[in-house]
Amino acid sequence: MIQSAREADLEDLVQLMIAFRDQLGQSEPSAREFRDSIGILLKDPDTELLVARNADGAPLGYAQVRYRYSAWIPGLGAEIEDLFVLPFARRQGIGLELAQSVTERARQRSCRVIGLNTNERNEAALSLYQRLGFTAERAAWNGSRQLWLEKRMEPGRP
């Protein structure tokens, strides 16, 4: 069962995000930082958090989606920032349900595009997203492919 997250889901989301962080081999953000951040995101109208639960209500996974207007579309777009399922619960259709829920919610908001970032070696994720119609193919510019770049920054430092 997939539900929109509420404040009552805060601790479950913290534990799910810690599990995702650990899977990525990272040690930050801390549980406290996740708790603070999720508290902010739950109040943000341009962010949606979804929680997947089993029949007993135990959390199995989550998705975090951001919505924003883009002049390049032009219109509203959605970005799946996270989509994670606990390892023991994988290959049971939970990731598919989360992705379908995200897609349907984006459609309900009249989004014109939905995107995400995943590792090119994450074959399970690539297969899931391709089944749902996601593609990495874009029009080339001057014969080159587009890349997603990012720079980590500390507040107050260039």
VOGU-3710 file (C-alpha; in Angstrom, 3 decimals, decimal comma):
1> miqsareadl> 0,000/0,000/0,000  1,349/3,431/-0,993  0,358/6,503/1,033  1,283/10,167/1,107  3,537/10,708/4,094  2,326/12,670/7,099  4,093/13,882/10,214  3,207/10,573/11,895  5,471/8,876/9,299  8,535/10,915/10,278
11> edlvqlmiaf> 10,439/8,208/12,170  9,729/5,575/9,515  11,026/7,952/6,834  14,157/8,659/8,887  14,882/4,928/9,141  14,229/4,375/5,429  16,517/7,259/4,468  19,234/5,966/6,792  18,969/2,559/5,093  19,294/4,245/1,679
21> rdqlgqseps> 22,233/6,355/2,887  23,963/3,250/4,236  23,381/1,375/0,971  25,117/4,239/-0,831  28,109/3,811/1,492  27,697/7,236/3,049  27,730/8,290/6,687  25,898/11,601/6,340  23,331/13,077/6,793  22,856/12,019/10,404
31> arefrdsigi> 19,540/10,769/11,771  18,974/14,182/13,368  19,678/15,962/10,076  17,288/13,633/8,243  14,636/14,219/10,903  14,982/18,013/10,606  14,999/17,903/6,796  12,025/15,579/6,500  10,090/17,813/8,896  10,681/20,727/6,527
41> llkdpdtell> 9,881/18,693/3,410  6,603/17,413/4,824  5,443/21,042/4,985  6,702/21,982/1,507  3,866/22,095/-1,068  6,404/21,497/-3,862  7,654/18,241/-2,325  5,817/14,990/-1,850  6,934/11,984/0,169  5,267/8,616/-0,335
51> varnadgapl> 5,626/5,585/1,930  5,145/1,958/0,884  3,894/-0,318/3,668  3,052/-3,996/3,960  -0,348/-5,258/5,152  0,800/-4,944/8,781  1,802/-1,304/8,282  5,564/-1,863/8,370  7,472/0,540/6,088  9,098/-1,078/3,051
61> gyaqvryrys> 10,181/1,891/0,944  9,639/5,504/0,057  9,759/8,035/-2,750  10,569/11,728/-2,601  9,357/13,930/-5,451  9,989/17,611/-6,166  7,772/19,747/-8,376  8,848/22,932/-10,143  7,886/25,121/-13,032  10,287/25,282/-15,975
71> awipglgaei> 10,397/27,768/-18,803  11,975/25,053/-20,967  8,969/22,748/-20,862  7,028/25,256/-20,399  5,066/23,961/-17,481  5,367/22,005/-14,309  7,895/19,190/-14,040  8,547/16,535/-11,431  11,846/15,098/-10,273  12,062/11,827/-8,391
81> edlfvlpfar> 14,781/12,670/-5,896  14,642/9,288/-4,151  12,930/5,985/-4,752  14,108/3,294/-2,359  12,895/-0,126/-1,247  14,458/-2,047/1,636  16,623/-4,907/0,320  14,498/-7,730/1,804  11,379/-6,287/0,113  12,798/-5,951/-3,407
91> rqgiglelaq> 11,537/-7,889/-6,423  7,987/-7,871/-5,034  6,623/-4,995/-7,124  6,977/-2,341/-4,417  9,355/-0,179/-6,465  6,956/-0,450/-9,404  4,020/0,605/-7,201  5,983/3,572/-5,858  7,054/4,657/-9,351  3,509/4,291/-10,695
101> svterarqrs> 2,135/6,311/-7,763  4,691/9,048/-8,368  3,834/9,110/-12,077  0,099/9,279/-11,398  0,523/12,095/-8,859  2,657/14,027/-11,350  -0,046/13,507/-13,980  -2,684/14,785/-11,525  -0,584/17,934/-11,032  -0,444/18,357/-14,829
111> crviglntne> 3,307/17,847/-14,987  4,654/17,811/-18,522  7,796/15,839/-17,679  9,089/13,633/-14,902  12,768/12,886/-14,458  15,240/11,214/-12,165  18,884/10,419/-11,665  20,155/6,854/-11,265  23,447/5,045/-11,612  24,046/3,537/-15,038
121> rneaalslyq> 25,060/0,235/-13,389  21,837/-0,028/-11,389  20,275/-2,483/-13,821  17,207/-3,200/-11,691  16,337/0,493/-11,447  17,010/1,095/-15,151  14,792/-1,836/-16,085  11,992/-0,579/-13,847  12,126/2,965/-15,201  12,359/1,820/-18,817
131> rlgftaeraa> 9,277/-0,393/-18,339  7,457/2,751/-17,222  8,532/4,679/-20,327  11,513/6,607/-18,960  14,378/7,014/-21,382  17,896/8,395/-21,281  17,720/9,366/-24,924  17,613/13,080/-25,590  18,269/15,138/-28,637  22,013/15,539/-28,976
141> wngsrqlwle> 23,486/18,989/-29,214  26,475/19,195/-31,536  26,718/15,402/-31,412  27,209/15,261/-27,649  25,230/13,708/-24,835  23,865/15,671/-21,908  25,234/15,096/-18,421  23,785/15,821/-14,997  26,446/17,742/-13,061  26,360/18,865/-9,486
151> krmepgrp> 28,582/20,709/-7,078  28,333/20,199/-3,337  28,560/23,487/-1,497  28,873/24,525/2,110  26,764/27,487/3,183  28,747/30,702/3,012  31,607/29,187/0,970  32,151/29,500/-2,795
//
